[in-house]
Amino acid sequence: MMDPSSRNRLTEKLLPRFSGESLFDRIARAVCRAGCLPRKELYEAWEVARRVRRRFRGGRVVDLACGHGLTAQILMLLDDTSPTALAVDRRIPESAAKLAASLEEDWPRLRGRVQFAQGDLESVELRPGDLVVSVHACGELTDLVLERAVSAGARVAVLPCCHDLQKGDLGGLEGWLDGPLAADVVRAAHLRSRGYRIYTQSIPSEITPKNRLLLAEPLVHR
Ligand SMILES: C[S@@+](CC[C@H](N)C(=O)[O-])C[C@H]1O[C@@H](n2cnc3c(N)ncnc32)[C@H](O)[C@@H]1O
């Protein structure tokens, strides 16, 4: 069993570890051929994307603070009814294009449907039908993602990390809950107060201790 939390890059050497015909193994092989992605990012993206797709189908996928944009691409593979994906990061890694090309080799239907944009996520125009995702947007960046999604009336899924206990809103709950949990509880309650239905889930903690997944959709779709 490989350690799914490892930051070692997945390379062709590891291809024999993913020899099955499952979608996960096929994606993992494409990732290994690209030779650029830390192992934990594959597992995180996969575990987030499959849970998101159990709840939310269709819509333009918008992956904010996307890094290599693998989450957006897996979301597209899991549900072909999403027409396009937009993956946004202040700094898109050079190897993101290599990873996308490797995935497109195996899934030509992705070609031309996943757009990368380098820039601040604040500059992205969101729409009500969008499916906004953000995996490990550090600290307050997660709050910004939630705020942007709610303002647009879009569905949203975040896997928060790097909680800033000085700046973050702990809702006065820190006497009962540990700080990061208090911050995420306040985020969930805030979404409800803005007219959203929330779903609270976790991805396996063996991949990352920052494993709380918060999904939300507007009760009334615009
Ligand atoms: C911890 S990484 C997560 C990357 C990716 N989602 C993943 O799970 O591998 C946080 C990312 O946020 C990006 N970022 C930070 N501030 C940003 C901003 N204001 N707008 C867009 N991206 C930002 C960074 O460049 C970095 O790639």
The ligand as a MOL file (V3000), in Angstrom:
LIG
                    3D

  0  0  0     0  0            999 V3000
M  V30 BEGIN CTAB
M  V30 COUNTS 27 29 0 0 0
M  V30 BEGIN ATOM
M  V30 1 C -2.2190 25.1480 -1.2680 0
M  V30 2 S -2.2900 25.6090 -2.9570 0 CHG=1
M  V30 3 C -3.5980 24.5480 -3.5350 0
M  V30 4 C -3.5050 24.2500 -5.0160 0
M  V30 5 C -4.4780 23.1930 -5.5410 0
M  V30 6 N -5.8710 23.5610 -5.3810 0
M  V30 7 C -4.2110 21.8620 -4.9020 0
M  V30 8 O -5.0630 21.3660 -4.1630 0
M  V30 9 O -3.1630 21.2930 -5.1470 0 CHG=-1
M  V30 10 C -3.0160 27.2260 -2.9230 0
M  V30 11 C -3.0230 27.8990 -4.2810 0
M  V30 12 O -3.6970 29.1470 -4.1710 0
M  V30 13 C -3.1290 30.0250 -5.1230 0
M  V30 14 N -3.5550 31.3930 -4.7660 0
M  V30 15 C -3.2420 32.0930 -3.6440 0
M  V30 16 N -3.8780 33.2960 -3.6390 0
M  V30 17 C -4.6170 33.3530 -4.7810 0
M  V30 18 C -5.4790 34.3360 -5.3400 0
M  V30 19 N -5.7280 35.4790 -4.7230 0
M  V30 20 N -6.0680 34.0650 -6.5370 0
M  V30 21 C -5.8200 32.8940 -7.1710 0
M  V30 22 N -5.0110 31.9250 -6.6820 0
M  V30 23 C -4.4040 32.1470 -5.4940 0
M  V30 24 C -1.6510 29.7350 -5.0210 0
M  V30 25 O -0.9490 30.1750 -6.1630 0
M  V30 26 C -1.6520 28.2130 -4.8510 0
M  V30 27 O -1.5170 27.5530 -6.0850 0
M  V30 END ATOM
M  V30 BEGIN BOND
M  V30 1 1 1 2
M  V30 2 1 2 3
M  V30 3 1 2 10
M  V30 4 1 3 4
M  V30 5 1 4 5
M  V30 6 1 5 6
M  V30 7 1 5 7
M  V30 8 2 7 8
M  V30 9 1 7 9
M  V30 10 1 10 11
M  V30 11 1 11 12
M  V30 12 1 11 26
M  V30 13 1 12 13
M  V30 14 1 13 14
M  V30 15 1 13 24
M  V30 16 1 14 15
M  V30 17 1 14 23
M  V30 18 2 15 16
M  V30 19 1 16 17
M  V30 20 1 17 18
M  V30 21 2 17 23
M  V30 22 1 18 19
M  V30 23 2 18 20
M  V30 24 1 20 21
M  V30 25 2 21 22
M  V30 26 1 22 23
M  V30 27 1 24 25
M  V30 28 1 24 26
M  V30 29 1 26 27
M  V30 END BOND
M  V30 END CTAB
M  END
